[in-house]
Amino acid sequence: MRKDKIIFTRLAPVAIALSLLGGCSDTSSNTEAMASTDTAEAAAAGMSDAQNTGRPEDAVARVGDEYITFSLLNTMLNSSAVVGLSIPALGTRERNQVIITLMDKAISANLLYLDAKQQGVDKTPAYQQNIRRFEDAVLASLYRNKHLYGDIQVSEEEIQEQFKSAEKAGEEMTEADRAAIEASLRNAKLNTLKTRLRSRIREGVNIEIERDVLNPDKDDERTDETVVARVDNDVVTWGDVKESMQGADRRVESAEFYIDVNTERQKRLDTYIDTLIMANKGRAAGLESDPSYLERTKEYRKTSLINLHRGNLLQSWKPSDEELKAYFEAHKDQITIPEMRKVQMVVLKTKEEAEDIKQKIESGEMTMFEAARDYSIDPNAKQTLGEMGWVMRGTGFPELDEFTFFQEPDVVGGPVESPAGWHLVKVLDVQDAQMQYLEEPQARRMTLRMYMNDKLDNYVIELRKNNFEVAVYEDELVHQFKREADFVASLTEKAAEEGSVTSEREADLKEMMEKQQ
């Protein structure tokens, strides 16, 4: 029997408990394939709960009436790999920890979303205009592809004619030839359609453009309400198009940063008008009920509202010089240039191999560079010769990180194990941590960033405590983690079976290697 819900104001306790739940296998796999192996009993339990409460089957948390599902967290994880680090393997403790962190971020985002709605941020002109612009773009794209381009057909006669004209008389057309010719003809037809697109979409539409108003000479006189064009019953104002008229620095709205070439302004206005016309025609064609439109606009409305609300909050919290100085003094120990170390590494498969290579380096039989080039399993070692550049504490594997920052320079240390293998480590240089002063631009930026992050964190905590109910479905989270671990274990079992695809590939590889020796 599932628990109904567990409410937390912070997720640290559940994070510590659940991070301990994880499979022992590092085998990675496809999450969708795993989902299909779920038991009928679990599916029935989830269906019953969903029918009774409206809660999605794999919901792991709820903020107000907004649910966070395990599948959403997996999607977030699989689309946001950290540069330099791989996504943790399915069913591992490390992956569980990342999922919990993402859940906490999703809870915070949903709290800001509900707060924004409660404060009416979604009713502001800036938000409404932004949403309308995005909806128009999506509708225009759908209308263009479905009603203007459509399914471009290429006949068999056209393919044969093109093949004959390619001076291949007497030859037989292959499937590759057919595919290439068909693609070429389809692209040619598409290009032809594109050249006639504007005239087609503007048929029967009354367009009036105030060219004098659009002139760069009028930039200082014009307001956001100034009309620059009329498209049937729609009025296009300078406020609608001014963002598209900006040059390289789009953050600046002063006249000097608008493009000052009339022809380019007209081109961008034409693009806006074409989009508006196609969006209107898309609405008339019922494309607002298209699943693709509904999915894209629903997500954008939410993320856009969160970002707008967050930006407004940060702007309202901008500290005075005195406030920022006081914050700097209170957090001076955190605002430093951290210690950095220039590191060279050789990564080996086994501890025994690592110890053997280390002995050869220390005896002078080979250098660290040669060891990295000839023996390291790091795929980049042949190019980098093991040099990792400057690294900061906390940016690598925990066990390796701790070892590196306690090691003496110019000494070959290790071997030390990480998920990547057995490492030999040499510290080439050390840059000590340095205290910063608020007067320095870098220190001021760092202080301001920390100040704003603290303000936002505290604001979200207050929302969680006092404004909106937060429920974490711990039982479902444990259930999903166990499913992943069980799925990986089943794959490992199947891979070990005689005659499996994995065993066949291993046998083929072994045979190839024996032939090369």
C-alpha positions as CSV (number, residue, x, y, z in Angstrom):
1,M,0.0,0.0,0.0
2,R,1.5,3.4,-1.0
3,K,1.7,6.2,1.4
4,D,-0.4,9.2,0.4
5,K,2.3,11.8,0.7
6,I,5.1,13.1,2.8
7,I,5.6,16.9,3.1
8,F,9.0,18.5,3.5
9,T,10.1,22.1,3.7
10,R,13.6,21.0,2.6
11,L,14.6,17.9,0.8
12,A,17.9,17.2,2.5
13,P,16.6,14.4,4.8
14,V,15.0,12.5,2.0
15,A,18.0,13.1,-0.3
16,I,20.4,11.5,2.2
17,A,18.1,8.5,2.7
18,L,17.2,7.9,-0.9
19,S,20.7,8.4,-2.3
20,L,21.7,5.3,-0.6
21,L,19.3,3.3,-2.7
22,G,20.9,2.3,-6.0
23,G,21.9,-0.7,-8.1
24,C,25.4,-2.0,-8.0
25,S,25.6,-2.2,-11.8
26,D,27.0,0.5,-14.0
27,T,25.3,-0.8,-17.1
28,S,23.6,2.0,-18.9
29,S,20.4,1.5,-20.9
30,N,17.4,3.0,-22.6
31,T,14.8,4.3,-20.0
32,E,11.9,3.8,-22.4
33,A,12.8,0.1,-22.8
34,M,13.0,-0.2,-19.1
35,A,9.5,1.3,-18.7
36,S,8.0,-1.4,-20.8
37,T,9.2,-4.1,-18.3
38,D,7.3,-2.7,-15.3
39,T,5.1,-5.3,-13.5
40,A,1.4,-5.4,-14.0
41,E,0.9,-5.1,-10.2
42,A,2.8,-1.7,-10.1
43,A,0.9,-0.5,-13.1
44,A,-2.4,-1.4,-11.5
45,A,-1.5,0.3,-8.3
46,G,-0.5,3.5,-10.2
47,M,-3.7,3.4,-12.3
48,S,-5.8,3.1,-9.2
49,D,-4.1,6.0,-7.5
50,A,-4.3,8.2,-10.6
51,Q,-8.0,7.5,-10.9
52,N,-8.7,8.4,-7.3
53,T,-6.5,11.6,-7.0
54,G,-5.6,12.7,-10.5
55,R,-2.0,12.0,-9.7
56,P,0.1,10.8,-12.6
57,E,1.3,7.2,-12.3
58,D,4.9,8.1,-11.8
59,A,4.5,11.3,-9.9
60,V,7.2,11.7,-7.3
61,A,6.3,15.2,-6.0
62,R,3.6,17.8,-6.0
63,V,3.6,21.6,-5.6
64,G,0.1,22.9,-5.1
65,D,-1.7,21.4,-8.1
66,E,1.5,20.9,-10.2
67,Y,2.9,17.4,-10.4
68,I,6.5,16.4,-11.0
69,T,7.0,13.0,-12.6
70,F,9.9,10.7,-12.6
71,S,9.9,10.6,-16.4
72,L,10.2,14.4,-16.5
73,L,13.2,14.2,-14.2
74,N,14.8,11.6,-16.4
75,T,14.2,13.8,-19.5
76,M,15.8,16.7,-17.7
77,L,18.8,14.6,-16.7
78,N,19.3,13.1,-20.2
79,S,19.2,16.5,-21.9
80,S,21.5,18.3,-19.5
81,A,24.8,16.5,-19.2
82,V,27.5,18.4,-17.4
83,V,30.4,19.3,-19.7
84,G,33.3,16.9,-19.1
85,L,31.2,14.4,-17.1
86,S,28.9,11.7,-18.4
87,I,25.4,11.2,-17.3
88,P,25.4,8.7,-14.4
89,A,24.5,5.2,-15.5
90,L,21.0,3.9,-15.0
91,G,20.4,2.2,-11.7
92,T,23.4,3.7,-9.9
93,R,23.6,5.6,-6.6
94,E,25.1,8.6,-8.4
95,R,22.1,8.8,-10.8
96,N,19.7,8.7,-7.9
97,Q,21.5,11.6,-6.2
98,V,21.3,13.7,-9.4
99,I,17.6,12.8,-9.8
100,I,16.9,14.1,-6.2
101,T,18.8,17.3,-7.0
102,L,16.7,17.8,-10.1
103,M,13.5,17.2,-8.2
104,D,14.5,19.9,-5.7
105,K,15.1,22.3,-8.6
106,A,11.8,21.4,-10.2
107,I,10.0,22.0,-6.9
108,S,11.6,25.4,-6.6
109,A,10.6,26.3,-10.2
110,N,7.0,25.2,-9.6
111,L,6.9,27.3,-6.4
112,L,8.0,30.4,-8.4
113,Y,5.4,29.5,-11.1
114,L,2.5,29.4,-8.7
115,D,3.7,32.5,-6.9
116,A,3.9,34.3,-10.3
117,K,0.3,33.3,-11.1
118,Q,-0.9,34.3,-7.6
119,Q,0.7,37.7,-8.1
120,G,-0.8,38.1,-11.6
121,V,2.5,38.2,-13.5
122,D,0.8,36.2,-16.3
123,K,-1.6,39.1,-16.8
124,T,1.1,41.7,-17.4
125,P,1.4,43.2,-21.0
126,A,5.1,42.1,-21.2
127,Y,4.2,38.4,-20.5
128,Q,1.1,38.5,-22.8
129,Q,3.1,40.0,-25.7
130,N,5.9,37.5,-25.3
131,I,3.5,34.5,-25.3
132,R,1.5,35.9,-28.3
133,R,4.8,36.2,-30.2
134,F,5.8,32.6,-29.4
135,E,2.3,31.3,-30.2
136,D,2.3,33.1,-33.5
137,A,5.7,31.7,-34.4
138,V,4.6,28.1,-33.7
139,L,1.3,28.5,-35.6
140,A,3.1,30.0,-38.5
141,S,5.6,27.1,-38.6
142,L,2.8,24.6,-38.5
143,Y,0.7,26.4,-41.1
144,R,3.7,26.7,-43.4
145,N,4.6,23.0,-43.2
146,K,1.1,21.6,-43.3
147,H,-0.8,23.9,-45.6
148,L,1.8,25.6,-47.8
149,Y,4.5,23.0,-48.2
150,G,2.4,19.9,-47.4
151,D,3.6,16.5,-48.4
152,I,5.8,17.2,-51.5
153,Q,5.3,14.4,-53.9
154,V,7.8,13.1,-56.4
155,S,6.5,10.9,-59.2
156,E,8.2,7.8,-60.6
157,E,8.2,9.5,-64.0
158,E,10.2,12.4,-62.6
159,I,12.7,10.1,-60.9
160,Q,13.2,8.1,-64.2
161,E,13.6,11.3,-66.2
162,Q,16.2,12.7,-63.8
163,F,18.1,9.4,-63.9
164,K,18.2,9.4,-67.7
165,S,19.4,13.0,-67.7
166,A,22.3,12.0,-65.4
167,E,24.1,10.3,-68.4
168,K,23.7,6.8,-67.0
169,A,22.2,5.3,-70.0
170,G,22.3,1.5,-69.9
171,E,22.9,1.4,-66.2
172,E,20.4,0.0,-63.8
173,M,19.1,2.4,-61.1
174,T,20.1,1.4,-57.6
175,E,18.1,2.1,-54.4
176,A,20.8,4.6,-53.5
177,D,20.4,6.3,-56.8
178,R,16.6,6.5,-56.3
179,A,16.8,7.9,-52.8
180,A,19.3,10.5,-53.9
181,I,17.3,11.6,-56.9
182,E,14.0,11.7,-54.9
183,A,15.6,13.8,-52.2
184,S,17.1,16.2,-54.8
185,L,13.8,16.6,-56.6
186,R,11.9,17.2,-53.3
187,N,14.4,19.9,-52.2
188,A,14.1,21.6,-55.6
189,K,10.3,21.7,-55.3
190,L,10.6,23.0,-51.8
191,N,12.9,25.8,-52.9
192,T,10.4,26.7,-55.6
193,L,7.6,26.9,-53.1
194,K,9.7,29.1,-50.8
195,T,10.3,31.6,-53.6
196,R,6.6,32.0,-54.1
197,L,5.7,31.8,-50.4
198,R,5.2,35.5,-49.7
199,S,2.9,36.1,-52.6
200,R,0.9,33.0,-51.7
201,I,0.3,33.8,-48.1
202,R,-0.5,37.5,-48.8
203,E,-3.2,36.7,-51.3
204,G,-6.4,38.5,-50.2
205,V,-4.7,40.2,-47.3
206,N,-4.8,44.0,-47.0
207,I,-1.4,45.4,-45.9
208,E,-0.6,49.0,-45.2
209,I,3.0,50.0,-44.2
210,E,3.9,53.4,-42.7
211,R,7.3,53.6,-44.3
212,D,8.0,57.1,-43.1
213,V,7.3,56.0,-39.5
214,L,9.7,53.1,-39.9
215,N,12.5,55.4,-41.0
216,P,15.6,55.6,-38.7
217,D,15.2,59.4,-38.6
218,K,12.0,58.9,-36.5
219,D,13.7,56.7,-33.8
220,D,13.8,59.5,-31.3
221,E,10.2,60.5,-31.9
222,R,8.5,57.1,-32.1
223,T,6.8,55.4,-29.1
224,D,5.9,51.8,-28.5
225,E,2.3,52.6,-29.5
226,T,3.2,54.2,-32.8
227,V,1.6,52.2,-35.7
228,V,4.1,51.0,-38.3
229,A,1.7,48.7,-40.3
230,R,-1.9,47.4,-40.6
231,V,-2.6,43.8,-41.6
232,D,-6.4,43.5,-42.3
233,N,-7.8,44.1,-38.8
234,D,-4.5,43.7,-37.0
235,V,-2.4,46.8,-36.0
236,V,1.4,46.4,-35.8
237,T,3.1,48.8,-33.5
238,W,6.7,49.8,-33.0
239,G,6.5,48.0,-29.6
240,D,5.7,44.7,-31.5
241,V,8.7,44.9,-33.9
242,K,11.4,47.0,-32.1
243,E,13.1,43.9,-30.7
244,S,13.6,42.5,-34.2
245,M,15.0,45.9,-35.2
246,Q,17.9,45.8,-32.7
247,G,21.4,45.2,-33.8
248,A,24.1,43.1,-32.2
249,D,23.5,44.3,-28.6
250,R,19.9,43.2,-28.2
251,R,19.9,44.0,-24.5
252,V,20.0,47.8,-25.3
253,E,16.8,49.6,-26.4
254,S,18.2,53.0,-27.1
255,A,17.9,54.3,-30.7
256,E,21.6,54.1,-31.4
257,F,21.5,50.3,-31.2
258,Y,18.7,49.8,-33.8
259,I,19.8,48.9,-37.3
260,D,19.8,52.1,-39.4
261,V,19.4,50.6,-42.9
262,N,15.9,51.1,-44.3
263,T,15.9,48.0,-46.6
264,E,16.9,45.8,-43.6
265,R,14.2,47.2,-41.5
266,Q,11.7,46.6,-44.2
267,K,12.9,43.0,-44.6
268,R,12.5,42.3,-40.9
269,L,9.0,44.0,-40.8
270,D,8.0,41.8,-43.8
271,T,9.1,38.7,-41.8
272,Y,7.0,39.8,-38.9
273,I,4.0,40.5,-41.2
274,D,4.3,37.1,-42.9
275,T,4.4,35.3,-39.5
276,L,1.3,37.2,-38.3
277,I,-0.6,36.3,-41.5
278,M,0.3,32.6,-41.3
279,A,-0.5,32.6,-37.6
280,N,-4.0,34.0,-38.2
281,K,-4.5,31.5,-41.0
282,G,-3.3,28.7,-38.7
283,R,-5.9,29.7,-36.1
284,A,-8.6,29.8,-38.8
285,A,-7.5,26.3,-39.8
286,G,-7.8,25.0,-36.2
287,L,-4.1,24.5,-35.6
288,E,-4.5,25.8,-32.0
289,S,-5.8,22.3,-31.2
290,D,-2.8,20.5,-32.9
291,P,-1.0,18.3,-30.3
292,S,2.4,19.8,-31.3
293,Y,1.1,23.3,-30.7
294,L,-0.4,22.5,-27.4
295,E,2.7,20.8,-26.1
296,R,5.1,23.4,-27.2
297,T,3.1,26.4,-26.0
298,K,2.1,24.9,-22.7
299,E,5.8,24.3,-21.7
300,Y,6.8,27.7,-23.0
301,R,4.1,29.6,-21.0
302,K,5.3,28.0,-17.8
303,T,9.1,28.5,-18.3
304,S,8.6,32.0,-19.6
305,L,6.5,33.0,-16.6
306,I,9.0,31.5,-14.2
307,N,11.9,33.3,-15.9
308,L,10.0,36.6,-16.0
309,H,9.0,36.4,-12.3
310,R,12.6,35.4,-11.3
311,G,14.0,38.4,-13.2
312,N,11.5,40.8,-11.7
313,L,12.3,39.5,-8.2
314,L,16.1,39.8,-8.7
315,Q,15.6,43.3,-10.1
316,S,13.6,44.3,-7.0
317,W,16.3,42.9,-4.7
318,K,19.2,44.9,-6.2
319,P,21.3,45.8,-3.1
320,S,22.7,49.2,-2.2
321,D,26.5,49.6,-2.0
322,E,26.2,49.5,1.8
323,E,24.2,46.3,1.7
324,L,26.5,44.6,-0.7
325,K,29.6,45.6,1.4
326,A,28.0,44.2,4.5
327,Y,27.2,40.9,2.7
328,F,30.8,40.7,1.4
329,E,32.2,41.2,4.9
330,A,29.9,38.5,6.3
331,H,30.9,36.0,3.5
332,K,34.5,36.9,2.9
333,D,35.7,33.4,3.6
334,Q,33.6,32.1,0.7
335,I,34.5,34.7,-1.8
336,T,38.0,33.7,-2.8
337,I,39.9,32.6,-5.8
338,P,40.1,28.9,-5.0
339,E,43.3,26.8,-5.0
340,M,44.0,25.4,-8.4
341,R,46.3,22.7,-9.5
342,K,47.8,21.8,-12.9
343,V,47.5,18.0,-13.2
344,Q,48.7,15.2,-15.4
345,M,47.1,11.8,-15.2
346,V,47.5,8.3,-16.6
347,V,44.3,6.2,-16.4
348,L,44.7,2.4,-16.4
349,K,42.2,-0.5,-16.3
350,T,43.6,-2.4,-13.3
351,K,45.4,-1.6,-10.1
352,E,48.1,-4.1,-11.0
353,E,48.8,-2.4,-14.3
354,A,48.8,1.0,-12.7
355,E,51.4,-0.1,-10.1
356,D,53.6,-1.6,-12.9
357,I,53.5,1.6,-14.9
358,K,54.2,3.7,-11.8
359,Q,57.3,1.6,-11.1
360,K,58.6,2.1,-14.6
361,I,58.0,5.9,-14.4
362,E,59.9,6.1,-11.1
363,S,62.7,4.0,-12.4
364,G,63.2,6.2,-15.4
365,E,62.2,3.5,-17.9
366,M,59.5,5.8,-19.2
367,T,58.1,9.3,-18.7
368,M,54.7,10.3,-17.5
369,F,54.0,11.6,-21.0
370,E,55.0,8.3,-22.7
371,A,52.8,6.4,-20.2
372,A,49.8,8.6,-21.0
373,R,50.4,8.3,-24.7
374,D,50.9,4.5,-24.8
375,Y,48.9,3.1,-22.0
376,S,46.2,5.5,-20.8
377,I,42.6,4.4,-21.4
378,D,41.5,8.1,-21.5
379,P,40.4,8.6,-25.1
380,N,42.1,12.0,-25.3
381,A,45.4,10.9,-23.9
382,K,47.2,10.6,-27.2
383,Q,46.5,14.2,-27.9
384,T,46.9,15.7,-24.4
385,L,49.6,13.3,-23.1
386,G,47.7,13.1,-19.9
387,E,47.7,16.9,-19.1
388,M,44.4,17.9,-17.6
389,G,45.2,21.6,-17.3
390,W,44.2,23.6,-14.2
391,V,41.5,22.0,-12.0
392,M,39.7,23.3,-9.0
393,R,38.8,21.3,-5.9
394,G,35.3,19.7,-6.2
395,T,35.3,19.5,-10.0
396,G,36.2,15.8,-10.4
397,F,35.4,12.4,-8.9
398,P,35.3,12.9,-5.0
399,E,37.9,10.2,-4.2
400,L,40.3,11.5,-6.9
401,D,39.7,15.1,-6.0
402,E,40.6,14.6,-2.4
403,F,43.8,12.7,-3.4
404,T,44.9,15.3,-5.9
405,F,44.6,18.3,-3.5
406,F,46.7,16.6,-0.8
407,Q,49.5,15.4,-3.0
408,E,52.9,17.0,-3.2
409,P,53.9,18.6,-6.5
410,D,56.2,16.7,-9.0
411,V,55.5,13.3,-7.3
412,V,53.8,10.5,-9.2
413,G,51.0,9.5,-6.8
414,G,48.5,6.6,-6.8
415,P,47.2,4.5,-8.0
416,V,43.8,5.7,-6.8
417,E,40.5,4.3,-8.1
418,S,37.6,6.2,-9.6
419,P,34.6,5.1,-11.7
420,A,36.9,5.8,-14.8
421,G,39.7,3.5,-13.7
422,W,42.9,3.5,-11.8
423,H,44.7,6.8,-11.8
424,L,48.4,7.8,-11.6
425,V,48.5,11.5,-10.7
426,K,51.2,14.1,-10.9
427,V,50.7,17.7,-9.8
428,L,52.7,19.9,-12.1
429,D,52.0,23.3,-10.5
430,V,49.9,24.9,-7.7
431,Q,48.1,28.2,-7.6
432,D,47.3,29.1,-4.1
433,A,43.8,30.4,-3.1
434,Q,43.7,34.2,-2.9
435,M,41.5,36.6,-1.0
436,Q,39.5,39.1,-3.1
437,Y,38.5,42.6,-2.4
438,L,35.0,44.0,-3.1
439,E,36.6,46.8,-5.2
440,E,37.8,44.3,-7.7
441,P,35.2,43.7,-10.6
442,Q,35.4,39.9,-10.3
443,A,34.9,40.0,-6.5
444,R,31.9,42.4,-6.9
445,R,30.3,40.2,-9.5
446,M,30.8,37.1,-7.4
447,T,29.4,38.8,-4.3
448,L,26.4,40.1,-6.1
449,R,25.7,36.6,-7.6
450,M,25.9,35.0,-4.1
451,Y,23.7,37.7,-2.6
452,M,21.0,37.2,-5.2
453,N,21.2,33.4,-5.0
454,D,20.7,33.6,-1.2
455,K,17.8,36.0,-1.6
456,L,16.1,33.7,-4.1
457,D,16.8,30.6,-2.0
458,N,15.3,32.2,1.1
459,Y,12.3,33.4,-0.9
460,V,11.6,29.9,-2.3
461,I,12.0,28.4,1.2
462,E,9.3,30.9,2.5
463,L,7.0,29.9,-0.3
464,R,7.5,26.3,0.5
465,K,6.8,26.8,4.2
466,N,4.0,29.3,4.1
467,N,2.3,29.6,0.7
468,F,2.0,26.4,-1.1
469,E,1.8,22.7,-0.1
470,V,4.8,20.6,-1.2
471,A,4.4,16.8,-1.2
472,V,7.2,14.4,-1.9
473,Y,6.0,10.9,-2.7
474,E,8.9,9.0,-1.2
475,D,7.4,5.6,-1.8
476,E,7.1,6.3,-5.5
477,L,10.7,7.6,-5.7
478,V,12.0,4.5,-4.0
479,H,9.8,2.4,-6.3
480,Q,11.2,4.1,-9.4
481,F,14.8,3.8,-8.3
482,K,14.3,0.1,-7.6
483,R,12.7,-0.5,-11.0
484,E,15.8,1.1,-12.7
485,A,18.2,-1.1,-10.6
486,D,16.2,-4.2,-11.3
487,F,16.1,-3.4,-15.0
488,V,19.8,-3.0,-15.2
489,A,20.3,-6.3,-13.2
490,S,18.1,-8.1,-15.7
491,L,20.1,-6.7,-18.6
492,T,23.3,-7.8,-17.0
493,E,21.9,-11.3,-16.6
494,K,20.7,-11.5,-20.2
495,A,24.1,-10.2,-21.5
496,A,25.8,-13.1,-19.6
497,E,23.6,-15.8,-21.1
498,E,25.1,-18.0,-23.8
499,G,24.1,-16.9,-27.3
500,S,23.2,-13.4,-26.2
501,V,24.0,-10.5,-28.5
502,T,26.6,-9.3,-26.0
503,S,28.3,-12.7,-25.8
504,E,28.3,-13.0,-29.6
505,R,29.9,-9.5,-30.0
506,E,32.6,-10.4,-27.4
507,A,33.3,-13.6,-29.3
508,D,33.6,-11.8,-32.6
509,L,35.9,-9.2,-31.1
510,K,38.1,-11.8,-29.6
511,E,38.3,-13.6,-33.0
512,M,39.3,-10.4,-34.7
513,M,42.0,-9.6,-32.2
514,E,43.4,-13.1,-32.5
515,K,43.6,-12.7,-36.3
516,Q,45.5,-9.4,-36.0
517,Q,48.2,-10.9,-33.7
